[in-house]
Amino acid sequence: MRVAMIGSGYVGLVSGACFADFGHEVCCVDKDPSKIAALNRGEIPIFEPGLAELVAKNVREGRLSFTTELAPAVRAAEAVFIAVGTPSRRGDGHADLSYVYQAARDIAAAIEGYTVVVTKSTVPVGTGDEVERIIREARPDAEVAVVSNPEFLREGAAIADFKRPDRIVIGTEDERAKAVMSDLYRPLYLNQAPVLAMSRRTAELTKYAANAFLATKITFINEIADLCEQVGANVQDVARGIGLDNRIGAKFLHAGPGYGGSCFPKDTLALIKTAQDHGAPMRIVETVAAVNSQRKRAMGRKVIAACGGSVRGKTVAVLGLTFKPNTDDMRDAPSIDVIAALQDAGARIRAFDPEGMAAARAVLTDVDYARDPYDCARGADALVLVTEWDLFRALDLPRLKAALNAPVVVDLRNVYRPDDMKRHGFTYLSIGRA
């Protein structure tokens, strides 16, 4: 099947490469000529494990191409995906749908014959209705169906998530469009991935509901961790104790510095705004967003307390800058607020991240960047582990201690065992553990 993917960012590039690997002919479109030029040179603009190899393979085999020319790609396609950004709108927190609607206008000008237009971007309820209105108003004669097909990709594991999904959500009541989507995803039938057909508005809301629920699980266990610290309990044991209950599940019950990234912060906010606009406020999600926002700077204060109540003039080493491992994404990363709190208190920051330092330079100021974890720790008065990269999971503790000016470690991801750290002579603080 011929597919046009409008938008060659994270979702568009991963989805396009995976569809091509299924055997479809995919053309990824982007208005940024430098991005397309880089992709045509084989340079991948994001870090995602396995993506560079997947793109190279499918380009080499002629199933995947990149262009800035939208019209030819759309005219040739049976399915056109909209995979552009929907960032939070400045001022009110609503999802900014300007890129989606511009894509709809561009598609309307180019489509020929029956075309399924698929919204892959995360969009509020009713966006598909507006996309369809835009296209039909511009082209009353067009044979078109607009479908919602939200993505559920985790950064760092996106290819596996696409190829072995928990479910595929298809929002349309158009039988012809269902058949097209069925053909697109047929390669996944061998994996017995459930295909959930529903109305377009229901599909749009399903994506927001999923992300809001996961954000709630994270925030819940973080608050339990705070209580554990006060009463002498262990949050990891609590998480295991409740996570083995099949009604709850073990995932997203890892206490830490709060959630970040490209999805949870903006999607919870967009859902809150949508609910308020429709007179059905979501008090739980409102609280989740507020608690998570406050938590990140609180982690900075935790580091300050570990340093005796003051970091003025001291150097703090920060390991891990991206919002999670296996990505270079700095969007709403907890490290941003942790570092800001430390800098506001007068600390000097030295940091290291295996993949995120180039992106970090665009959002962090007055930070010295190190070559490796031990260079980062050299002469520092405290070390804080913010992102649990594999590289940080088995550090040489005697070497680390020798590098530090003071053996203070604040582990915001509970990577190390308190007894081990104590035995090696560290002053060690973690999350939700005595």
Residue pairs with C-beta under 8 A, 6 or more apart in sequence:
1 24
1 25
1 78
1 79
1 180
1 183
1 184
2 24
2 25
2 27
2 76
2 77
2 78
2 79
3 16
3 19
3 24
3 25
3 26
3 27
3 77
3 78
3 79
3 80
3 81
3 184
4 26
4 27
4 29
4 70
4 73
4 74
4 76
4 77
4 79
4 80
4 81
5 12
5 13
5 15
5 16
5 19
5 26
5 27
5 28
5 29
5 81
5 83
6 12
6 29
6 70
6 74
6 80
6 81
6 82
6 83
6 84
6 103
6 106
6 107
7 28
7 29
7 30
7 81
7 82
7 83
7 84
7 85
7 99
7 103
7 121
8 16
8 28
8 29
8 30
8 32
8 35
8 36
8 39
8 45
8 66
9 30
9 45
9 46
9 83
9 84
9 85
10 46
10 48
10 153
10 155
10 158
10 262
10 329
11 83
11 120
11 121
11 151
11 153
12 28
12 30
12 81
12 83
12 84
12 120
13 28
13 39
13 44
13 45
13 46
13 51
13 55
14 48
14 51
14 153
14 158
14 159
14 162
15 81
15 83
15 120
15 151
15 153
15 162
16 26
16 28
16 64
16 81
16 83
17 26
17 51
17 54
17 55
17 58
17 64
17 159
18 54
18 159
18 162
18 163
19 26
19 184
20 26
20 58
20 63
20 64
21 54
21 57
21 58
21 63
21 163
22 184
22 187
23 63
23 187
24 63
24 184
25 63
26 58
26 63
26 64
26 65
27 64
27 65
27 66
27 67
27 73
27 76
27 77
28 39
28 64
28 65
28 66
28 67
29 66
29 67
29 68
29 69
29 70
29 73
29 74
30 36
30 66
30 68
31 68
32 68
33 68
35 45
36 66
36 67
36 68
38 44
38 45
39 45
39 55
39 66
40 66
42 52
42 55
42 56
42 59
44 51
44 52
44 55
46 327
46 328
46 329
47 326
47 327
47 328
47 355
48 155
48 156
48 158
48 159
48 326
48 327
49 156
49 157
49 159
49 326
50 159
51 158
51 159
54 159
55 64
58 64
59 65
67 73
70 106
70 107
70 110
71 106
71 109
71 110
72 110
74 80
74 106
74 107
74 110
74 111
74 115
75 110
75 111
75 112
77 115
78 114
78 115
78 116
78 180
79 115
79 116
79 117
79 118
79 180
79 181
79 184
80 107
80 111
80 115
80 116
80 117
80 118
81 118
81 119
81 120
81 149
82 100
82 103
82 104
82 107
82 117
82 118
82 119
82 120
82 121
82 131
83 120
83 121
83 151
84 99
84 100
84 103
84 121
85 96
85 99
85 121
86 95
86 96
86 97
86 99
86 100
86 121
86 122
86 123
86 266
86 270
87 95
87 96
87 266
88 94
88 95
88 96
88 265
88 266
88 269
88 270
89 95
89 96
92 273
93 269
93 270
93 272
93 273
94 124
94 270
94 273
94 274
95 122
95 123
95 124
95 266
95 270
95 273
97 123
97 124
97 127
97 130
99 121
100 119
100 121
100 123
100 127
100 131
101 130
101 131
101 134
104 117
104 130
104 131
104 134
104 135
105 134
105 138
107 115
107 117
107 135
108 134
108 135
108 138
108 139
108 142
109 138
109 139
111 117
111 135
111 139
111 142
111 144
113 143
114 143
114 144
114 145
114 176
115 142
115 143
115 144
115 145
116 144
116 145
116 146
116 147
116 177
116 180
116 181
117 131
117 132
117 135
117 144
117 145
117 146
117 147
118 146
118 147
118 148
118 149
118 181
119 127
119 128
119 131
119 146
119 147
119 148
119 149
119 150
119 204
120 149
120 150
120 151
122 150
122 151
122 207
122 208
122 211
122 263
122 267
122 270
123 148
123 204
124 204
124 208
124 270
124 271
124 273
124 274
125 201
125 204
125 205
125 208
125 274
126 201
126 204
127 204
128 146
128 147
128 148
128 171
128 200
128 201
128 204
129 200
129 201
131 146
132 144
132 146
135 142
135 144
135 146
136 142
136 144
145 172
145 174
145 176
145 177
145 180
146 172
146 200
147 170
147 171
147 172
147 174
147 177
147 181
147 200
148 169
148 170
148 171
148 172
148 200
148 201
148 203
148 204
149 168
149 169
149 170
149 171
149 181
149 203
150 169
150 171
150 203
150 204
150 206
150 207
151 162
151 207
152 161
152 165
152 166
152 167
152 169
152 207
152 210
153 161
153 162
154 161
155 261
155 262
155 324
155 326
155 327
155 329
156 324
156 325
156 326
156 327
157 326
163 188
163 191
164 191
164 193
165 188
165 193
166 193
166 194
167 193
167 194
167 195
167 196
168 185
168 188
168 193
168 194
168 195
168 196
169 196
169 198
169 203
169 206
169 207
170 178
170 181
170 195
170 196
170 197
170 198
170 203
171 198
171 199
171 200
171 201
171 202
171 203
171 204
171 206
172 178
172 181
172 197
172 199
172 200
173 199
173 200
178 197
182 195
185 193
185 195
198 206
207 267
208 267
208 270
208 271
208 274
209 271
211 263
211 264
211 267
211 268
211 271
212 267
212 268
212 271
212 282
212 285
212 288
214 252
214 264
215 259
215 264
215 267
215 268
215 285
215 288
215 289
215 292
216 284
216 285
216 288
217 251
217 252
217 253
218 252
218 254
218 256
218 258
218 259
218 264
218 292
219 258
219 259
219 288
219 291
219 292
219 295
221 235
221 238
221 239
221 252
221 253
221 254
221 255
222 255
222 256
222 258
222 291
222 292
222 295
222 431
223 291
224 235
224 238
224 239
224 255
224 432
225 235
225 255
225 431
225 432
226 432
227 233
228 234
228 235
228 238
228 432
228 433
229 431
229 432
229 433
229 434
232 434
233 432
233 434
234 432
234 433
234 434
235 255
235 414
235 431
235 432
235 433
236 255
236 414
236 432
236 433
238 432
239 250
239 253
239 254
239 255
240 250
242 248
242 253
243 249
243 250
243 251
243 253
244 250
254 413
254 414
255 414
255 431
255 432
256 334
256 412
256 413
256 414
256 431
257 295
257 296
257 299
257 334
257 338
257 386
257 412
257 413
257 431
258 292
258 293
258 295
258 296
258 299
258 334
259 265
259 292
259 323
259 334
260 296
260 323
260 324
260 331
260 332
260 333
260 334
260 336
261 323
261 324
261 329
261 331
261 332
261 333
262 329
262 331
262 332
264 332
265 289
265 292
265 331
265 332
266 332
268 285
268 288
268 289
269 289
271 282
271 285
272 281
272 282
272 285
272 286
272 289
275 281
275 282
275 285
296 334
296 336
296 337
296 338
297 337
297 338
297 340
297 341
299 334
299 337
299 338
299 341
299 386
299 412
300 337
300 338
300 339
300 340
300 341
300 342
300 345
301 341
302 410
302 412
302 429
303 311
303 316
303 338
303 341
303 342
303 382
303 384
303 410
304 310
304 311
304 341
304 342
304 345
306 382
306 408
306 410
306 427
306 429
307 314
307 316
307 381
307 382
307 406
307 408
310 345
310 346
311 342
311 345
311 346
311 347
311 381
311 382
312 345
312 346
312 347
313 346
313 348
314 346
314 347
314 348
314 381
314 382
315 347
315 348
315 349
315 350
315 379
315 380
315 381
315 405
316 342
316 347
316 348
316 349
316 350
316 380
316 381
316 382
316 383
316 384
317 350
317 351
317 352
317 370
317 376
317 377
317 380
317 382
317 383
317 384
317 404
318 335
318 338
318 339
318 349
318 350
318 351
318 352
318 376
318 383
318 384
318 386
319 351
319 352
319 353
319 373
319 376
319 383
319 384
319 385
319 386
319 387
319 389
319 392
320 335
320 353
320 356
320 385
320 386
320 387
320 388
320 389
320 392
320 413
321 330
321 333
321 335
321 351
321 353
321 356
321 357
321 360
321 364
321 386
321 387
322 328
322 329
322 330
322 333
322 335
322 353
322 355
322 356
322 359
322 360
322 387
323 329
323 330
323 331
323 332
323 333
323 334
323 335
323 387
324 387
325 387
325 388
325 389
325 390
326 355
326 389
327 355
327 356
328 355
328 356
328 358
328 359
329 356
329 359
330 336
330 356
330 359
330 360
330 362
330 363
333 356
333 387
334 386
334 412
335 351
335 360
335 386
335 387
336 363
336 364
338 384
338 386
338 412
339 349
339 351
339 364
339 367
342 349
343 349
343 366
348 366
348 368
349 364
349 366
349 367
349 368
350 367
350 368
350 369
350 370
350 376
350 378
350 380
351 357
351 360
351 364
351 367
351 368
351 369
351 370
351 376
352 369
352 370
352 371
352 372
352 373
352 375
352 376
353 360
353 387
353 389
354 389
354 391
356 387
357 369
360 367
360 369
361 367
361 369
370 376
370 378
373 391
373 392
373 395
373 400
374 396
374 399
374 400
374 403
376 383
377 383
377 400
377 403
377 404
378 403
378 404
379 403
379 404
379 405
380 403
380 404
380 405
380 406
381 404
381 405
381 406
381 408
382 404
382 406
382 408
382 409
382 410
383 400
383 404
383 408
383 409
383 410
384 409
384 410
384 411
384 412
385 392
385 409
385 410
385 411
385 412
385 413
385 415
386 412
386 413
387 413
388 413
388 415
392 415
393 415
397 420
397 421
397 424
397 426
398 424
400 409
401 407
401 424
401 425
401 426
406 427
407 425
407 426
407 427
408 426
408 427
409 416
409 421
409 426
409 427
409 428
409 429
410 428
410 429
410 430
411 421
411 428
411 429
411 430
411 431
412 430
412 431
413 431
414 430
414 431
414 432
414 433
416 428
416 430
418 428
418 430
418 433
418 434
421 428
422 428
